[in-house]
Amino acid sequence: MVKASDFKGKDVLSMRDYGRKEIDFILSEATKMVKVAEKPSTLCSGKVLAVVFFEPSTRTRLSFETAMLRLGGGVTGFSDPSASSVKKGETLEDTIRTVECYADIIAMRHPETDSSERAAAAASVPILNGGSGSGEHPTQALLDLHTMKYAKGDIDGLKIGLCGDLLYGRTTHSLALALNHFDVELYLISPKELAMKEDIRRDLKMKVNEGTDLAKVIPKLDVLYDTRIQKERFTDPTKYEELKNAYIIDPVMVKKGKKNLVLMHPLPRVNEITTDVDSMPNAWYFRQVKHGVYVRMALIALALGAVK
């Protein structure tokens, strides 16, 4: 049986570290946080979260900060490494050892794939991976699952499409690994050059369908999880220009799907979802943002032992 104490002092690094029972427990705690977020809380009073972001972020950084503030704790950190000693040549490990002197828990984003594991090895406080290069983004996967549960009532039995940049898209890597523990059918839709990373694809246990034609697949889906083509991960700018408009989701495309299709996106979008989709009932991507606060509240409170 999973207990709150199982998460105390633990890092959140990869979805490979979680089974179905652990995921269900976290999602259940996140649902409790919906009410906690409505009024001032003292769950984490006296505790400090350090938000250490070496890459740009809006939603992940602000939701971590908001989550801690909603729990009654404090926040410190930086969002621009050029304003820190990193610019002077300080190593990641030394930065983490310094930051943990100021904080009880650290949320970090970094461009290197192995960064969260390196940070966890150096730290004596919990590390929450807010995105590690083109590797993983486990807290995003958990908020995505929480959003799906709210939107559809259950995750088991769904047909879920992951669309766009599946090679570099860390959100899709973590989400695919998380969905391994549910009774779902997975559709991977991408240009051939941006197909799902082989190490992730190898680990998938559910029924998986792969293809490049979104219009052909969308009528089958209950959830479509769209992602942008990530310009910052390309070494060849001409290849990005060639692929950046591979999929454009507009109202015509949405209407090819089921009436109750749930359209999700980790954001930011560039031009892959047109703004006239935003008012459609299928658009869940801005509602998805709120679930990030609830899930991160749960993860922080659990890691700090604030949940009994």
C-alpha positions in Angstrom: 0.0 0.0 0.0 1.3 3.4 -1.0 1.6 6.0 1.8 2.4 9.7 1.9 5.5 8.9 3.9 6.9 6.9 0.9 7.5 10.2 -0.9 9.1 12.2 1.9 12.6 13.4 1.0 12.3 11.8 -2.5 13.4 13.3 -5.8 11.1 13.5 -8.8 13.4 12.8 -11.7 11.8 10.4 -14.2 8.5 8.7 -14.9 10.4 5.5 -15.0 10.6 5.7 -11.2 6.8 5.4 -10.8 4.2 2.6 -11.0 0.5 2.8 -11.3 -0.1 2.9 -7.5 2.3 5.7 -7.0 0.8 7.7 -9.9 -2.7 7.2 -8.6 -1.7 8.3 -5.1 -0.1 11.5 -6.5 -3.1 12.3 -8.7 -5.4 11.8 -5.7 -3.3 14.2 -3.6 -3.4 16.7 -6.4 -7.2 16.5 -6.4 -7.2 17.4 -2.7 -5.0 20.4 -3.5 -7.7 21.9 -5.7 -9.5 22.9 -2.5 -6.3 23.7 -0.6 -5.4 26.2 -3.3 -8.7 28.2 -2.7 -7.6 29.6 0.6 -4.4 30.4 2.6 -2.6 27.2 3.7 0.1 26.6 6.2 1.0 23.1 5.0 4.5 24.2 4.1 4.9 27.2 6.4 8.5 27.9 7.1 9.8 25.9 4.2 11.6 27.4 1.1 11.5 26.2 -2.5 14.4 27.2 -4.7 13.5 27.5 -8.4 16.7 27.1 -10.4 16.0 27.5 -14.1 18.9 27.4 -16.6 16.4 27.5 -19.5 13.5 29.8 -20.3 10.1 28.9 -18.8 6.7 30.5 -18.1 4.3 27.9 -16.9 6.6 25.4 -15.2 8.6 28.0 -13.2 5.5 30.1 -12.3 3.5 27.1 -11.3 6.2 25.8 -9.0 6.4 29.2 -7.4 2.7 29.5 -7.2 2.3 26.0 -5.7 4.8 26.8 -2.9 3.1 30.1 -2.2 -0.3 28.4 -2.1 1.1 26.0 0.5 2.3 28.8 2.7 6.0 28.5 2.0 8.6 30.8 0.5 10.4 30.9 -2.8 13.9 31.9 -3.9 16.1 31.1 -7.0 16.8 32.4 -10.5 15.4 32.2 -13.9 18.4 33.6 -15.8 21.7 31.7 -15.3 23.6 34.6 -16.8 22.7 36.5 -13.6 24.2 33.8 -11.4 27.7 32.4 -10.8 27.1 29.9 -13.7 28.3 32.7 -15.9 31.6 32.6 -14.0 32.0 28.9 -14.7 30.5 27.4 -11.7 29.5 23.7 -12.2 25.9 22.5 -11.9 26.9 20.4 -8.8 28.4 23.4 -7.0 25.4 25.5 -7.8 23.1 22.9 -6.3 25.3 22.5 -3.2 25.1 26.2 -2.7 21.4 26.6 -3.4 20.5 23.8 -0.9 22.0 25.9 1.9 19.1 28.3 1.3 16.2 26.0 0.6 14.4 22.8 1.7 13.6 21.6 -1.8 14.8 22.5 -5.4 12.9 22.7 -8.7 15.3 22.8 -11.6 15.2 23.1 -15.4 18.4 22.5 -17.3 19.4 22.0 -21.0 21.4 18.8 -20.4 19.6 15.4 -20.4 21.4 14.0 -17.4 21.1 17.2 -15.3 18.4 16.2 -12.9 20.3 13.0 -12.0 23.5 14.9 -11.5 21.7 17.5 -9.3 20.1 14.7 -7.2 23.5 13.1 -6.7 24.9 16.4 -5.4 22.0 17.4 -3.3 20.8 16.5 0.2 17.4 18.0 -0.4 14.7 16.7 -2.9 15.2 17.7 -6.6 12.1 18.2 -8.7 12.9 17.9 -12.4 11.2 20.7 -14.3 12.7 19.6 -17.6 16.0 18.1 -18.5 17.1 18.9 -22.1 15.4 16.6 -24.6 15.1 13.9 -21.9 12.1 14.1 -19.5 9.6 16.4 -17.8 7.9 14.2 -15.2 5.9 16.8 -13.4 4.4 17.9 -16.7 3.4 14.2 -17.4 1.7 14.1 -14.0 -0.3 17.3 -14.6 -1.2 16.0 -18.0 -2.6 12.8 -16.5 -4.5 14.9 -13.9 -6.0 17.0 -16.7 -7.1 13.9 -18.6 -8.8 12.6 -15.5 -10.7 15.8 -15.1 -11.6 16.1 -18.8 -12.6 12.4 -19.4 -13.4 11.0 -15.9 -10.9 8.2 -16.3 -7.7 7.5 -18.3 -8.2 3.7 -18.7 -9.9 2.9 -22.0 -8.8 6.0 -23.8 -7.3 6.3 -27.3 -4.6 9.0 -26.9 -2.6 10.6 -29.7 0.8 12.3 -29.2 1.5 14.6 -32.1 4.4 16.8 -33.3 8.0 16.6 -32.1 8.3 13.2 -30.4 12.1 13.0 -30.8 13.1 16.1 -28.8 9.8 16.6 -26.9 10.5 15.8 -23.3 6.9 16.2 -22.4 5.9 13.4 -24.7 8.7 11.2 -23.5 7.5 11.4 -19.9 3.8 11.2 -20.8 4.3 8.1 -22.9 6.2 6.4 -20.0 3.4 7.4 -17.6 0.7 6.0 -19.9 2.4 2.7 -19.8 0.6 2.0 -16.5 -2.9 2.6 -17.9 -5.1 0.6 -20.2 -4.8 2.9 -23.2 -4.2 2.7 -26.9 -1.4 5.1 -28.0 -1.1 6.8 -31.4 2.3 8.4 -32.2 1.9 11.1 -35.0 5.0 12.8 -36.2 7.2 13.5 -39.2 9.5 10.5 -39.8 12.5 12.7 -38.8 10.9 13.5 -35.4 9.6 10.0 -34.5 9.6 8.9 -30.9 13.0 8.4 -29.3 13.9 4.7 -29.6 14.7 4.2 -25.9 11.2 5.4 -25.1 9.5 3.5 -27.9 11.2 0.3 -26.8 9.8 0.6 -23.3 6.2 1.1 -24.3 3.9 -1.8 -23.3 0.5 -0.7 -24.5 -0.8 -1.1 -28.1 1.1 1.6 -30.1 0.2 2.9 -33.6 2.7 5.1 -35.5 2.1 7.3 -38.5 2.5 10.7 -40.0 -1.1 11.6 -41.1 -3.0 13.4 -38.3 -6.2 13.9 -40.4 -6.4 10.1 -40.8 -5.9 9.4 -37.1 -7.8 12.2 -35.4 -11.3 10.6 -35.8 -10.2 7.7 -33.6 -8.9 9.7 -30.7 -10.3 10.6 -27.3 -7.4 12.9 -26.4 -5.0 14.6 -28.8 -1.8 15.9 -27.1 -0.2 18.3 -29.5 3.4 19.7 -29.2 5.4 22.3 -31.0 8.4 21.5 -33.2 11.2 22.6 -31.0 13.5 25.0 -32.8 16.0 25.2 -30.0 16.8 21.5 -30.3 17.7 21.6 -34.0 21.3 21.8 -35.0 20.3 22.5 -38.6 18.0 25.6 -39.0 17.0 24.5 -42.5 15.6 21.2 -41.2 13.5 23.1 -38.6 12.1 25.4 -41.4 11.2 22.3 -43.4 9.3 20.7 -40.5 7.9 23.5 -38.4 4.5 23.5 -40.1 4.2 19.8 -40.3 0.8 19.9 -38.4 -1.5 22.9 -38.1 -4.6 22.2 -36.0 -7.5 24.5 -36.8 -11.3 24.3 -36.3 -11.6 22.2 -39.5 -9.1 19.7 -38.2 -10.7 19.6 -34.7 -14.1 18.9 -36.3 -12.7 15.8 -38.0 -12.4 14.3 -34.5 -15.0 13.2 -32.0 -17.4 15.8 -30.6 -15.9 15.4 -27.2 -12.2 15.2 -28.3 -9.9 16.7 -25.7 -7.1 18.8 -27.2 -4.1 19.3 -25.0 -0.8 21.1 -25.4 2.1 21.6 -22.9 2.6 25.1 -24.3 4.0 27.4 -25.5 2.5 27.0 -28.9 3.9 28.7 -31.9 1.6 28.2 -34.9 0.6 24.5 -34.5 -2.8 25.4 -33.0 -4.6 28.4 -34.5 -6.1 30.9 -32.0 -9.6 30.3 -33.3 -9.5 26.8 -31.7 -9.2 28.5 -28.3 -13.0 29.1 -27.9 -13.9 25.6 -28.9 -15.0 23.3 -26.0 -12.3 20.8 -27.1 -9.5 23.2 -26.1 -8.1 22.2 -22.8 -4.6 23.6 -22.9 -5.2 26.7 -20.8 -7.2 24.7 -18.3 -4.2 22.3 -18.3 -2.1 25.1 -16.9 -4.1 25.2 -13.7 -3.6 21.5 -13.1 0.1 22.2 -13.0 -0.3 24.1 -9.8 -2.4 21.4 -8.1 0.1 18.6 -9.1 3.1 20.6 -8.1 1.5 21.5 -4.8 1.0 17.8 -4.2 4.6 16.9 -5.1 6.1 19.6 -3.0 4.0 18.8 0.0 4.7 15.1 -0.3 8.5 15.6 -0.7 8.6 17.8 2.3 6.6 15.4 4.4 3.7 17.9 4.9 1.1 15.4 3.9 0.2 12.8 6.6 
